[in-house]
Amino acid sequence: MENQTSSTDILLLEGLKVTPQSSIPAFILLFLIYNFIMVSNIGLVVLITMERSLHQPMYLLFCNMSINDAFGATTIIPHLLSDIFVPSADRHVHYIGCVIQAFCAHFHASATHTVLMIMAFDRYVAICNPLRYASIMTNRMVVTLSLSAWAVALLMVVILVGLSVRLSRCRSVIFNPFCDNASLFKLSCESVLINNIYGLGYTVVLLGSSVGSVTLTYLKIAAVCVSSKNKVLNSRALQTCATHLAVYIIMFVSGFIIIILHRFPHLSDHRKLASILFHVVPPAMNAVIYGLQIKAVRQKIFIMFTRNTMSVTEVK
């Protein structure tokens, strides 16, 4: 079946490997995590949108991250949930649906890097040029940075996936929990040299730009903090930068683990699990890390908690 030219557009998807005994716990865990990701990220966007005091560049730029996290989780998790109770031999997906999922998965991963880059720029301006911050980070600049982050990720992924879609197919099995670009071009028996070259360049440019810009930004911020004796400035810089850096490290480590595991074919199952965690762990952590840093969010949570506690007490 796999080595013969297939005229059908229906592919067999490996999906998430779980034992029958683990199906229900795995479903419940993924379902709860997905709901938490959606509620926390969408709730944060709604709160920032409705709370006028939060209409600041830092929080408006973070809305890009929350939207991207909700988008990335929706791309992967619902499909995994639907396949958990389906036998491996019956996990079919249409080729067009596979292409769309691969595009969305890579778009989410690329946008994560570009969004964190513009957020790092915002922190750099706020700490290194505080007197010019209002004149630089205008509403127009926030919109421009946001659109640029999405547009760059979109362009890079369109080319990446487009190079795979152009290939003819001689296989019909996706050996992955979900569709990605590598799964698409591995369906072909043609030369994939161009795909590998662009894929390598795509990874180098994206990671190089991301790591380089964030590293340079924080080195300059560190230099300003060292030379400044203003404890208030240093404390504020430490608080905002630590939050951004924590989000970046979680994302970078999750993605880097996948790249490393690609070098060890015998650890393919670990790589597949890591690829799922990349679309689960950062989206679940980002809203918590940033949300708890925002004073208005903490106050809202405190108010909701105290109201619920008082309601329970009154009922008793």
Rosetta blueprint (number, residue, H / E / L):
1 M L
2 E L
3 N L
4 Q L
5 T L
6 S L
7 S L
8 T L
9 D L
10 I E
11 L E
12 L E
13 L E
14 E L
15 G L
16 L L
17 K L
18 V L
19 T L
20 P H
21 Q H
22 S H
23 S H
24 I H
25 P H
26 A H
27 F H
28 I H
29 L H
30 L H
31 F H
32 L H
33 I H
34 Y H
35 N H
36 F H
37 I H
38 M H
39 V H
40 S H
41 N H
42 I H
43 G H
44 L H
45 V H
46 V H
47 L H
48 I H
49 T H
50 M H
51 E L
52 R H
53 S H
54 L H
55 H L
56 Q L
57 P H
58 M H
59 Y H
60 L H
61 L H
62 F H
63 C H
64 N H
65 M H
66 S H
67 I H
68 N H
69 D H
70 A H
71 F H
72 G H
73 A H
74 T H
75 T H
76 I H
77 I H
78 P H
79 H H
80 L H
81 L H
82 S H
83 D H
84 I L
85 F L
86 V L
87 P L
88 S H
89 A H
90 D H
91 R L
92 H E
93 V E
94 H E
95 Y H
96 I H
97 G H
98 C H
99 V H
100 I H
101 Q H
102 A H
103 F H
104 C H
105 A H
106 H H
107 F H
108 H H
109 A H
110 S H
111 A H
112 T H
113 H H
114 T H
115 V H
116 L H
117 M H
118 I H
119 M H
120 A H
121 F H
122 D H
123 R H
124 Y H
125 V H
126 A H
127 I H
128 C H
129 N L
130 P H
131 L H
132 R H
133 Y H
134 A H
135 S H
136 I H
137 M L
138 T L
139 N H
140 R H
141 M H
142 V H
143 V H
144 T H
145 L H
146 S H
147 L H
148 S H
149 A H
150 W H
151 A H
152 V H
153 A H
154 L H
155 L H
156 M H
157 V H
158 V H
159 I H
160 L H
161 V H
162 G H
163 L H
164 S H
165 V H
166 R L
167 L L
168 S L
169 R L
170 C L
171 R L
172 S L
173 V E
174 I E
175 F L
176 N L
177 P L
178 F L
179 C L
180 D L
181 N H
182 A H
183 S H
184 L H
185 F H
186 K L
187 L L
188 S L
189 C L
190 E L
191 S L
192 V L
193 L H
194 I H
195 N H
196 N H
197 I H
198 Y H
199 G H
200 L H
201 G H
202 Y H
203 T H
204 V H
205 V H
206 L H
207 L H
208 G H
209 S H
210 S H
211 V H
212 G H
213 S H
214 V H
215 T H
216 L H
217 T H
218 Y H
219 L H
220 K H
221 I H
222 A H
223 A H
224 V H
225 C H
226 V H
227 S H
228 S L
229 K L
230 N L
231 K H
232 V H
233 L H
234 N H
235 S H
236 R H
237 A H
238 L H
239 Q H
240 T H
241 C H
242 A H
243 T H
244 H H
245 L H
246 A H
247 V H
248 Y H
249 I H
250 I H
251 M H
252 F H
253 V H
254 S H
255 G H
256 F H
257 I H
258 I H
259 I H
260 I H
261 L H
262 H L
263 R L
264 F L
265 P H
266 H H
267 L H
268 S H
269 D H
270 H H
271 R H
272 K H
273 L H
274 A H
275 S H
276 I H
277 L H
278 F H
279 H L
280 V L
281 V H
282 P H
283 P H
284 A H
285 M H
286 N H
287 A H
288 V H
289 I H
290 Y H
291 G H
292 L H
293 Q H
294 I L
295 K H
296 A H
297 V H
298 R H
299 Q H
300 K H
301 I H
302 F H
303 I H
304 M H
305 F H
306 T H
307 R H
308 N H
309 T H
310 M H
311 S H
312 V H
313 T H
314 E H
315 V H
316 K L
